[in-house]
Amino acid sequence: MNRALEHPAALVPQTSGSATASGAGPPTILGVDLGGSGVRVGKVRGGEVQRFAAAAISGRERAEVVADQIYRAIDGVFDGDVNGIGCGVPSVVDVERGIVYNVENIPAWREVPLKDDLERRYGVPAYVNNDANAFAVGELYFGHGRGHRHLVGLTLGSGLGAGVVIDGRLYIGANCGAGELGAIPFREHTVEQYCAAPFFQREAGASGEEVHRRAQAGDPSAQELFARFGDSLGHAVLLVLYAYDPEMIVLGGSLSAAMPFFEPAMRERLLQYAYPHALARLRLVRSEIENAAVLGAAALYLDATNGAGPHS
């Protein structure tokens, strides 16, 4: 059964941590953010990262070597206080079984039963999901989304990711494919080719971060490039509005730091939305969470347990 639909009467989180059913306070969660070149691990309680570790991983090594490197990082933070684990991964995920497929920049991880592996090693429940979904639910519990029921998180970086929260719960669809807006055809390519790093590589032969530095230094061509980027991103936001009708859209990822340069063109494009009264109510903001990836991973546990911790 799709976890996103298991608790239709779920309460929207109002604070930075949800109390356990026993009244003992918020659960202690290990948030694991897995990237193609490194892993970050945080022990999270009540929205605070109490302990943190980061380590490089050798993405080109055999699958078991990569797993050992990840486990060593987790071992340095895990202790007997931990109630559960949430793990965000840059890949397609079978959320129900916790299997990750074709993890970005780790070729050997073509099909890994990560949920089972974590639960067998650490003896606590583990929940695995795509990193964009983790970002969205992290905002719901620990960021701008607190107190809201319907939001979409957009991650702007090497690609365009989107996580969708409907009625206070993460919505993933039947195949963990809800929110894959970047794959929608747009102009000569797809939405992602105009709303993430490929746009800057194609148009400027540089990273988005480098173009951002040029824009900050007053380079008119870089600023114009971000205006074009903002116009395309506005189109992506329109798709979000028509598909999900959220109260809030939160932008994250490395390129969100350039929001002052692309926001005017993005909002200009949004004026094409057919429902101006809904647009006036929309909150469109940039994430302000520190350790967003680790907190987002931890929030996967809260979403899966309906915010109630191990006693629910």
Summary of the structure (lengths in Angstrom):
residues: 312
radius of gyration: 19.1
end to end distance: 17.8
largest distance: 58.4
contacts: 1124
relative contact order: 0.18
helix: 40%
strand: 23%
